[in-house]
């Protein structure tokens, strides 16, 4: 890795998701790559939800950081492969928990290849209303929790309630 | 199709059909923003609308890139008239039973939920299939949209069951909404030259092949909701071919008026 690329990675590491300030863009899986091109540096980002209002802010933040570094750089948006919560590391999960958000459960990629299309869709929706199994309360760790709403403050989260410590909390939905 | 129709023309029309579906339902559902029956549902509708409008933006951006010239995602959304839209008629209907376009009445959440259910049940299958489109950009958008549409279906199905298998009042309203909207689903399977051409060269999906899977999702949910599957008979709407109900004009007037009053305005 060249020094410039290293410097850009280090600088961009300081940028966080505006909605989830405890995670860096790299930890979120949004910042995919920094590479050297003939005329500077190219930063590759992959958007989360199609309509996520934070994405515009994230792009602006990346641009501004690159500008302040004085490195001729451009930001490239890459859609495929689609962003997935599978890209969040165990460290990222731990930070989410400490912040009060239950991290996504399970691996989407494995669930997606297990069955043929129509069956998969049916299986996914069956049992709706019960929430994902095994969502632990980020405060007391209890698995005795219930989903109160499919959507929370943002599209990526659902509202849950812990039936032991009685605290409501956000769950980052697997995507 | 005229003999001079190219794959680029078909791609543009097909992308517009998908984008218009998303933007029109996104606009409709956003009417609940600030008016939801409970705050959780207010948030749910706002979030679902954001997903739909986000999907529409990605699709319009792709369309604009292929059309070239001065076309942008904004000109496609804000400066086309109702006859140029290619969305299903189902998606432009107001949140209540059959009334003329200028009539005003309370919104009915059962209508909202039943529509979202019927449409999301189709779109999980469409997006699933479009992941294998010969067009890389469309395949990428499909892979993203599938993840979001699964949550939309889950939300709508859950409420459908709660309403259908709920009180006498909620059951009656869910059944009435189903009776009202089911005939509009005939349009899903109606012939469309654009869809046929798109499926023929591997860009699109032949929706008719998805019908058994859609039926299975619908029947499974209706059984759990103790609702009776309404007949899908009568006039077959043609919104995807550009023939719309009067409701689309009112919807677009609200959606487009600001952009048209101040063309090219910047924040």
Interface residues (C-beta under 8 A of the other chain):
Chain A: X47 X49 X50 X51 X52 X53 X79 X80 X81 X82 X83 X84 X108 X117 X118 X120 X121 X122 X124 X125 X126 X128 X129 X148 X149 X150 X151 X152 X153 X154 X155 X159 X173 X175
Chain B: X40 X41 X43 X44 X47 X48 X49 X50 X51 X52 X53 X54 X55 X57 X58 X124 X125 X128 X129 X136 X137 X139 X140 X141 X143 X144 X145 X147 X148 X150 X151 X153 X154 X155 X157 X158 X161 X162 X212 X213 X216 X217 X220 X221
